[in-house]
Amino acid sequence: MSNLKIINARVIDLRFPTSRESIGSDAVNVDPDYSAAYCILETNHGPKGYGLTFTLGRGTELCVEALRYLTRFVVNRDFSSITDDLGAFYRQLTSDSQFRWLGPEKGVIHLATGALINAIWDLYARIEGKPLWKLLAEMAPEEIVRTIDFRYITDVLTPDEALQLLRERRSGMEERLTQLEQAGYPAYTTSVGWFGFSDEKIVRLCDEALAEGWTHFKLKVGGRLEDDLRRARLVRDRIGSVNKLMMDANQMWDVREAIERTRALADVNPWWMEEPTSPDDILGHARIRRETGIRIATGEHCHNRVMFKQLMQADAIDVCQIDSCRLAGVNENLAVILMAAKFNIPICPHAGGVGLCEYVQHLSAFDYLRVSATLENRVTEYVDHLHEHFVDPVRIRNAHYTLPQKPGYSAEIYPGTLLNYSYPDGPVWSEK
């Protein structure tokens, strides 16, 4: 669309009272209210772009203010000046000589950057008339590489290496696309095992999930050892020995305790142990992996591509859990997806929350079609909460994500939801 210009950016503090039902609860985040700093980009010709970053309630206002600051880089700007060089746009947002001091490339300002970049990609895909996964999958290798900031990661992945990988893995894409269209992308459920759920509820949810065809289940751990073991054995007894059981400690333990607790839970045969210690402790993750023999997964709190690079260099992870918003949107996720392919580490994105499932289905599809070219040991997280608020929600069939077909990045939320759940003035909050 010629002469398209972004003329306004609306930013909304959006919060859902999920803590009332212990949805999303774990050993550390005991009372999350799933929330988002939500962005709507308005243009002079009508199309809009929608983006968000996921938060847990208090503090969302900080992301909102950071996002409002960043919108100065897009308002009253020709859209083509952004899409002509998406890599340069990424660097502009992350290189503000004063604002970057608050990061750099981490924390609140990086979360806000992710929301704005995701909104840009949503608008781009809508204008092109394609779902985001298709827009990415049909890009030439050179176009994909130009979107990526290779600063600080060329010691493990150069632009030339990324180009070569993308050219090589292009072969067979049509067959892989047919497979996705027919069967979808494999998923796992976390909804059966939230920390605040009773044993009875866990049993009921496991039985319901099995009836729906689920084969991969995740349980939150990090409480008392006897409680973790009881709940893990409960899930294992319900799902059987063939189905996969993953465990997530959500950063609860020091390194030595993580080793001891992971060894104790090995009796239940976990497929992976997720976030066993501080997400910043790269060498700690490596030691836990080395001394337990259990596959280690992490990434939802990994600040940026540099931290992922070091986790891979240190042989610290077996599973790379990219997050569509913790990293600075699509661009930085592409960098990590390509690094993981070089290290032969499977991408199993973190999802759940508000809109994360809607987002990561696109990234997983792109990874399979253009980068990894395999589904071996790959599953994408699914949580069955809040999808009814999205205009184009995820669709699960037989425990697989079906490919989204509508143009965009699937982030548009109904106006009524934005009105009712805006914080602090929406009726859900003002009338409680």
Order of alpha helices (4+ residues) and beta strands (2+ residues): beta-beta-beta-alpha-beta-alpha-alpha-alpha-alpha-alpha-alpha-alpha-beta-alpha-beta-alpha-beta-alpha-beta-alpha-beta-alpha-beta-alpha-alpha-beta-beta-beta-alpha-alpha
